[in-house]
Amino acid sequence: MAAQVIAVVGPTAAGKSELAVSLAQALGGEVVNADSMQLYRGMDIGTAKLSESERGGVAHHLLDVWPVTRTATAADYQALCRGVVDDLLASGRTPVLVGGSGLYLRAALDTLDFPGTDPELRAKLEGELDAGGSLALHARLAELDPQAAARMEPTNGRRVVRALEVVTMTGAMPGALTSYEGHYATTYLGVDRPDLAERIAVRVERMWEQGLVAEVRALEDEGLRDGVTASRALGYAQVLGLLDGRWDEAEAKALTVTATRRFARRQRAWFRRDPRVQWLDPDRPLLGAALDMTRHDPAG
């Protein structure tokens, strides 16, 4: 089979990583991470990063790339990911992207251009976010660009800050991502589960058993609290609150489960809007169906 790009997408805890490994083994491919938090070194337990043994001998790319102090952007990921994908395609290997970071996937696989950044302006806005929360910033965005404000949740502080940065620099946000123009011919495979809420609860409990609190303590020494992106990651933000005494361990777990389920609903909505995603039946063996789809998808 000629090399093609495959993207395994869907909400967290659905089983994407395991399917990606199996696909790479079957197709002679390699896995490319598309989870924004797995890019960070040391963020292993809380991001459900596969261990070496779980990777089944398959090469994995774009794991453990950045320190936790680095502020991640979709534009940075676009450059990194396309470099890896281009190299794999040139060598005849199938890139299997896997993750639930929708904007990162679109940045890498679609024809998207990103406005630049203004570090001084960004730092000022992030300071205002920390001091006063996201609602006031969202209200300001609504005055400057009502359509952009309407496309995002007022509580999504990072996204509001980025929108304000772009609007201040350029006068307006780019339009909604409603068109799909591929940079690569890509087969999109969607993984979802009807019991996702229960799977998330089990995953969070397992993370605590595996030592998430100790992992966060260790990452504090690496500057986790100074990391604008990493410090707000699911599980890590809640454990930092636990270490600060804002809540006890049971509350930290419950808050992590609630936040993860909310995030999974947003992921599901994002990927369900994409008409290119072929959703796998969770009641049937995923690998066989996925291989059939990759063989018959016109994109391939």
N, C-alpha and C positions, 0 to 999 in steps of 0.2 A: 504494500500500500504506500502511495506517495505521502510524504510528510504533510500534515495539516495541523492547524491549531485547534485544540480542544479546550473548552472552558467548563469546569464543573462548578456550578453556582447554586445558591440557595441559602436558607437561613442557617444560623449557627446550630450545632449539635445534631444536624440531620444525617451526618455520615459522609460528607463530601471527601474528606481527606483519605479515607480508606478506599473509596471508589477510585480516586485519582491514582493511587498507588497501583491498584489492580489494572487500570487502563494502561498506565505507563508500562507495566510488565508485559501486558498482552500486545502492545503496539510497538514495543521497542522505543519508548519515549522517556522523557524526563519531566519531573514535576517542577512547576514554577509557582511559588507562593503568591497568592493575591489576597492575603489577609494583612491589613495594615498594621496590626499589632504584632504579628509574628516576624515582622521586619526587625524588631528590637532584640538585641542581645540580652539574654537572661530572663526574658519574659516567656517562660516555657510552660509552667503549670497553668497559669491563668488564661493562656491563649490556646490550650490544648494542642500544643505543638507536638507532632509525632516524635517519638524517640528514634534513635538510630535503628533499633531492631524493628520498629513498626514501619519503617520506610522500605523494608523488604529489599534492600540492596539497590533501590532506585535512587538516582541522583536527584537531589532537591536544591533548587536555586532560590535566592532571595529570602533566606532565613538568616536571622542574626546578622543583619547588615549594619544597623545603626545603634549607637549608644542611646540609652533611655532619655538623655538630655536633648536629643535631636527632635526638632519639630518637623513632622512628616507632612508632605503635600502630595497631591495626586500628580502634579507636574514632575516632581522628583521621581516618583514611582514610574511614570510613563517612560522617562529616559532609561532608567535601570532595566525595566521589564523588556522594552523593545530591543535593547542590546542583547539580552539573553535569548529572547525568542528568535531574533535574526540569526544568531550563532547556531542555535539548534536546528533551525530550518536549513541553514546552509550545509550542515553536517548530515542532513537526512534523518534527524531525530524528531519525534513528534513532541512538541511542547504541550504539556497538560497543565493549564492554569487551574488553580483551585483556591477558592476563598469566597467570602461573603461581602467583601468591600466593593460595593457596586460602582462607585465613582472611580475607584482605582482600576477596576476591570475595564470600564469604558475608556478611561484614559489610555490604557495600554492597547486595547483592541479596536477602538473606533477612531475615526478621524476627528480629533478634538484638539483645539489650541487653548492654552491657558494664559490668562493675563499674568504679567509679572508681579513681583511683590515689592513692598516698601518696608524694610525691616523696622525703621523708626516708627512708622505709622502702625504697623502690626503690633509692636511692643506697647504702644500707647493704648490701642484698643483692647489688647489682652489685659493690661492693667485695669482698665475700666471694667472689663468683664469680671475680674477677680474681686474688684471692690464693690460693684453694684449689681452683679448678676446680668443675665442675658436679656431680660424683658425690656429694660430701658434701651439697650442697644437695638433690639428688634424694633421698638417704637421709632427710633431714629431712622432705621433702615426703611420703615414703612413710609416715612415722610419723603425720603430721597428717591426710593424706587419701590412703589407699592406692589408691583408684580413680583419682584424678587422676594420681598418679604412674605408674600402670600404662598410662595413655593417652599417655605421652610418652617419648621416648628420653632416657636419663640424660645423654647428651652434648649435648643441646640446651639450652645454658645460658640463653639468653634466655627460652625457654619455661618452664624450671624456675623462674627468677627471678619471672616474671610469676605463675605458679601459686602460689608461696610468698607473694607479695604479696597476692593475692586471698584465699588461705586465712587468712592472718594477719588481714586486715581483716574478712572476713565469716564465717569459720569453715568454709567449704567452697568448692570450685570448682563452677561450673555444670556440669551433666551433659555427657556427650559429645554432639557435634553429629551426632546420628543422625536427626533429623527435618528435613524440608526444607519450610519455610513461606516462600514467596516474598513479598518486599516489592513486587516488580514482576513482571509477566508477562514471562518471559525465555526465550529460546531458547538453549540451551547447545550449543555445537559443540566437539567434542573433536578435537584434532590430536595425533597421535603417529606415530612412525616406527620400523620394525624396526631401522634402522641408526642409532639415536639415539646409541649410544656412539661411533661413528665421527664423527658430525656434531659431537658435543661436542669431540672431540679437534681436529678441523679448526677449530672456532670458537675454541678457546683459542689455537691457533697463530696464527690471524689476528689475534686481539687483541694478541698480543705484537708482531706485525709492524706493527700500526697505532699502537703506542706506549703500551701499557698502563702500562709502568713509568714513563714520563714523566708520564702522567696522574696516577698515584698520587703521584709526587713533588710535582706541582703542588697536589694536594689536601691534602698534608701542611701546606702553608702556609695552607690554609683551615681547618685543625683536624681533619683526618680521624682522627688518632689519638685524639682526644677524643670522637669520635662513637661512641656505644655500638652503634648499629645499623650505620652505614655502614662502620666499621672492620672489621666481621666479614663483610662481603659477599664472595661468591665471587670469587676473583681478587685483590681488594684486600687481603684478609688475607694471602694468600700472597705478594704483592709486598711488603707491609710486612715480612714475615719475611725476604724476600730483601734488602731494604734494611738490615735489622738484622744481616745476616750469619748468620742461622740456617740458611740453605741457599743453594745456588747457583741460577743461573737455570734450569738443566735440572730441578732438583728442584722449584723453584717452579712451573714449568709442569706437571710430573707431578702435583704435589699439587693443583693447580687442576683438572686433568682428573678426578682421582679424586674430589675433593669435589663437583664438578659432577655427575658420574655418580651419586653417592650421593643428591644432592639431587633429581635427575631421577627416581630410583626412588621417592622419597617423594612427589613431585608426582604421578606416575603412579598410585600407590596411592590417594592422596587423591581424585583426580578419578574414578578407576574405581569408587569406592564411591558416587558420586553418581548415582542412577538417572536423573536428568534429562539427563545428558550424552549427546548423540548423536555417536558416533565416526565420523569421516570415513575413508573408505578411502584410505590413502596411495598406492595404486597407480592411483587415478583422479584426474582434475582436481578440485582441492578446491573451487574457486569454484562450479562448476555444482552440485555436490552440496550445498554449503552453502546456496546460494540455494533449492534445492528444499526443504531442511529448514526454512528460515525461513518458506517459504510454506505448508507443511503442518503445522507444529507448532501444536497447539492453544493453546499459550501465547501465540502471536502473534495 
